[in-house]
């Protein structure tokens, strides 16, 4: 993985983390309007968790290769 690719992956990881945190805060602090909204937020949360996990795995593999 090129250094530029690592930078992009890290940037996407940070964006996912920030969006995920915003959703968690919305869930915590009564930002949910309807049950449909709740389901949508939970789906988004699951998607961000999945993307974060995949990026973390790729970055860890690259880190091992670089060592």
N, CA, C and O atoms as a DFTB+ gen file, in Angstrom:
268 C
 N C O
     1  1       0.861      -1.171       0.000
     2  2       0.000       0.000       0.000
     3  2       0.905       1.231       0.000
     4  3       1.812       1.342       0.825
     5  1       0.660       2.133      -0.909
     6  2       1.454       3.350      -1.003
     7  2       1.122       4.272       0.171
     8  3       0.049       4.185       0.768
     9  1       2.051       5.140       0.478
    10  2       1.859       6.074       1.594
    11  2       0.589       6.912       1.407
    12  3      -0.118       7.209       2.370
    13  1       0.315       7.288       0.155
    14  2      -0.894       8.058      -0.147
    15  2      -2.142       7.245       0.181
    16  3      -3.124       7.782       0.694
    17  1      -2.100       5.953      -0.117
    18  2      -3.229       5.075       0.182
    19  2      -3.468       4.972       1.682
    20  3      -4.611       4.940       2.137
    21  1      -2.386       4.922       2.440
    22  2      -2.500       4.859       3.895
    23  2      -3.136       6.142       4.412
    24  3      -3.994       6.103       5.294
    25  1      -2.718       7.275       3.865
    26  2      -3.278       8.555       4.282
    27  2      -4.780       8.595       4.006
    28  3      -5.557       9.054       4.844
    29  1      -5.183       8.119       2.840
    30  2      -6.602       8.099       2.484
    31  2      -7.380       7.187       3.429
    32  3      -8.453       7.551       3.911
    33  1      -6.835       6.003       3.689
    34  2      -7.507       5.060       4.588
    35  2      -7.649       5.652       5.988
    36  3      -8.698       5.512       6.617
    37  1      -6.599       6.312       6.476
    38  2      -6.661       6.937       7.798
    39  2      -7.683       8.070       7.824
    40  3      -8.393       8.246       8.814
    41  1      -7.757       8.829       6.750
    42  2      -8.727       9.923       6.661
    43  2     -10.157       9.393       6.668
    44  3     -11.012       9.924       7.377
    45  1     -10.418       8.359       5.889
    46  2     -11.751       7.760       5.857
    47  2     -12.094       7.173       7.227
    48  3     -13.234       7.274       7.679
    49  1     -11.118       6.566       7.882
    50  2     -11.332       6.006       9.217
    51  2     -11.768       7.110      10.187
    52  3     -12.712       6.929      10.956
    53  1     -11.070       8.263      10.144
    54  2     -11.417       9.379      11.029
    55  2     -12.824       9.911      10.729
    56  3     -13.582      10.219      11.648
    57  1     -13.163      10.014       9.454
    58  2     -14.503      10.484       9.078
    59  2     -15.560       9.528       9.612
    60  3     -16.563       9.963      10.178
    61  1     -15.340       8.229       9.436
    62  2     -16.288       7.226       9.946
    63  2     -16.423       7.337      11.453
    64  3     -17.531       7.284      11.988
    65  1     -15.312       7.488      12.130
    66  2     -15.323       7.594      13.595
    67  2     -16.132       8.821      14.034
    68  3     -16.931       8.735      14.966
    69  1     -15.927       9.957      13.364
    70  2     -16.660      11.175      13.723
    71  2     -18.155      11.018      13.473
    72  3     -18.968      11.429      14.301
    73  1     -18.524      10.430      12.343
    74  2     -19.938      10.218      12.027
    75  2     -20.562       9.238      13.011
    76  3     -21.690       9.430      13.464
    77  1     -19.821       8.190      13.335
    78  2     -20.302       7.197      14.289
    79  2     -20.543       7.845      15.651
    80  3     -21.569       7.598      16.286
    81  1     -19.596       8.676      16.100
    82  2     -19.744       9.367      17.380
    83  2     -20.960      10.291      17.384
    84  3     -21.659      10.399      18.392
    85  1     -21.212      10.957      16.254
    86  2     -22.379      11.841      16.154
    87  2     -23.672      11.038      16.292
    88  3     -24.616      11.487      16.943
    89  1     -23.715       9.865      15.688
    90  2     -24.907       9.010      15.788
    91  2     -25.092       8.529      17.220
    92  3     -26.206       8.549      17.744
    93  1     -24.015       8.100      17.851
    94  2     -24.092       7.628      19.237
    95  2     -24.615       8.750      20.138
    96  3     -25.456       8.510      21.004
    97  1     -24.116       9.972      19.935
    98  2     -24.593      11.099      20.739
    99  2     -26.070      11.368      20.495
   100  3     -26.807      11.686      21.428
   101  1     -26.503      11.245      19.255
   102  2     -27.910      11.449      18.945
   103  2     -28.764      10.405      19.669
   104  3     -29.828      10.724      20.198
   105  1     -28.290       9.167      19.686
   106  2     -29.021       8.108      20.376
   107  2     -29.036       8.340      21.888
   108  3     -30.048       8.101      22.545
   109  1     -27.925       8.801      22.431
   110  2     -27.815       9.022      23.873
   111  2     -28.674      10.175      24.359
   112  3     -29.284      10.105      25.426
   113  1     -28.714      11.237      23.566
   114  2     -29.326      12.469      24.048
   115  2     -30.670      12.768      23.391
   116  3     -30.982      13.919      23.086
   117  1     -31.455      11.726      23.177
   118  2     -32.841      11.850      22.715
   119  2     -32.993      12.602      21.400
   120  3     -33.897      13.423      21.253
   121  1     -32.112      12.324      20.448
   122  2     -32.219      12.942      19.140
   123  2     -33.014      12.107      18.158
   124  3     -33.120      12.451      16.981
   125  1     -33.576      11.002      18.645
   126  2     -34.322      10.087      17.785
   127  2     -35.778      10.534      17.730
   128  3     -36.427      10.717      18.760
   129  1     -36.277      10.706      16.509
   130  2     -37.630      11.238      16.331
   131  2     -38.696      10.147      16.273
   132  3     -39.765      10.282      16.869
   133  1     -38.400       9.069      15.555
   134  2     -39.380       7.989      15.373
   135  2     -38.650       6.651      15.413
   136  3     -37.420       6.602      15.419
   137  1     -39.408       5.590      15.441
   138  2     -38.822       4.257      15.410
   139  2     -38.102       4.038      14.081
   140  3     -37.055       3.392      14.048
   141  1     -38.644       4.561      13.001
   142  2     -37.992       4.445      11.692
   143  2     -36.649       5.172      11.689
   144  3     -35.669       4.681      11.128
   145  1     -36.613       6.339      12.317
   146  2     -35.358       7.093      12.443
   147  2     -34.344       6.295      13.265
   148  3     -33.163       6.243      12.924
   149  1     -34.812       5.678      14.346
   150  2     -33.955       4.839      15.191
   151  2     -33.348       3.694      14.377
   152  3     -32.148       3.431      14.463
   153  1     -34.176       3.023      13.596
   154  2     -33.691       1.907      12.772
   155  2     -32.659       2.392      11.749
   156  3     -31.649       1.731      11.504
   157  1     -32.932       3.546      11.163
   158  2     -31.991       4.118      10.193
   159  2     -30.651       4.420      10.862
   160  3     -29.595       4.107      10.311
   161  1     -30.692       5.019      12.033
   162  2     -29.461       5.337      12.759
   163  2     -28.702       4.065      13.136
   164  3     -27.476       4.017      13.031
   165  1     -29.422       3.046      13.569
   166  2     -28.772       1.793      13.939
   167  2     -28.122       1.136      12.718
   168  3     -27.037       0.564      12.829
   169  1     -28.773       1.213      11.564
   170  2     -28.186       0.684      10.336
   171  2     -26.926       1.435       9.946
   172  3     -25.928       0.838       9.542
   173  1     -26.986       2.762      10.074
   174  2     -25.803       3.574       9.763
   175  2     -24.673       3.250      10.734
   176  3     -23.512       3.161      10.334
   177  1     -25.010       3.077      11.993
   178  2     -24.021       2.746      13.015
   179  2     -23.338       1.417      12.688
   180  3     -22.117       1.298      12.795
   181  1     -24.119       0.436      12.295
   182  2     -23.559      -0.867      11.916
   183  2     -22.661      -0.736      10.694
   184  3     -21.608      -1.370      10.631
   185  1     -23.061       0.075       9.726
   186  2     -22.253       0.268       8.520
   187  2     -20.933       0.952       8.854
   188  3     -19.880       0.530       8.376
   189  1     -20.977       2.004       9.668
   190  2     -19.740       2.681      10.055
   191  2     -18.830       1.748      10.856
   192  3     -17.614       1.761      10.665
   193  1     -19.398       0.950      11.737
   194  2     -18.599      -0.021      12.496
   195  2     -17.898      -0.997      11.554
   196  3     -16.724      -1.319      11.742
   197  1     -18.620      -1.461      10.547
   198  2     -18.044      -2.409       9.589
   199  2     -16.901      -1.766       8.798
   200  3     -15.830      -2.358       8.658
   201  1     -17.127      -0.569       8.288
   202  2     -16.091       0.125       7.510
   203  2     -14.868       0.397       8.388
   204  3     -13.734       0.189       7.956
   205  1     -15.098       0.862       9.615
   206  2     -13.983       1.115      10.527
   207  2     -13.170      -0.153      10.774
   208  3     -11.940      -0.118      10.761
   209  1     -13.850      -1.259      10.996
   210  2     -13.175      -2.529      11.257
   211  2     -12.326      -2.948      10.063
   212  3     -11.188      -3.385      10.236
   213  1     -12.866      -2.820       8.857
   214  2     -12.129      -3.187       7.646
   215  2     -10.909      -2.292       7.458
   216  3      -9.826      -2.777       7.133
   217  1     -11.081      -0.995       7.660
   218  2      -9.949      -0.070       7.516
   219  2      -8.882      -0.334       8.571
   220  3      -7.687      -0.309       8.277
   221  1      -9.318      -0.584       9.791
   222  2      -8.366      -0.874      10.866
   223  2      -7.554      -2.126      10.526
   224  3      -6.344      -2.167      10.747
   225  1      -8.223      -3.135       9.991
   226  2      -7.543      -4.365       9.602
   227  2      -6.511      -4.101       8.503
   228  3      -5.379      -4.579       8.580
   229  1      -6.904      -3.345       7.490
   230  2      -5.974      -3.009       6.406
   231  2      -4.784      -2.211       6.914
   232  3      -3.648      -2.478       6.524
   233  1      -5.029      -1.248       7.770
   234  2      -3.946      -0.416       8.298
   235  2      -3.001      -1.246       9.173
   236  3      -1.786      -1.054       9.130
   237  1      -3.559      -2.169       9.966
   238  2      -2.718      -3.026      10.797
   239  2      -1.848      -3.928       9.928
   240  3      -0.668      -4.122      10.218
   241  1      -2.427      -4.477       8.867
   242  2      -1.644      -5.324       7.951
   243  2      -0.508      -4.528       7.322
   244  3       0.618      -5.014       7.216
   245  1      -0.815      -3.290       6.902
   246  2       0.211      -2.458       6.286
   247  2       1.305      -2.116       7.281
   248  3       2.482      -2.076       6.923
   249  1       0.929      -1.872       8.511
   250  2       1.900      -1.561       9.556
   251  2       2.854      -2.726       9.764
   252  3       4.055      -2.524       9.945
   253  1       2.322      -3.950       9.739
   254  2       3.170      -5.133       9.888
   255  2       4.116      -5.302       8.710
   256  3       5.265      -5.706       8.885
   257  1       3.637      -4.994       7.513
   258  2       4.472      -5.089       6.313
   259  2       5.604      -4.073       6.378
   260  3       6.734      -4.374       5.995
   261  1       5.306      -2.873       6.859
   262  2       6.293      -1.786       6.931
   263  2       7.392      -2.059       7.956
   264  3       8.487      -1.505       7.856
   265  1       7.102      -2.916       8.946
   266  2       8.093      -3.168      10.000
   267  2       9.182      -4.082       9.560
   268  3      10.086      -4.385      10.339
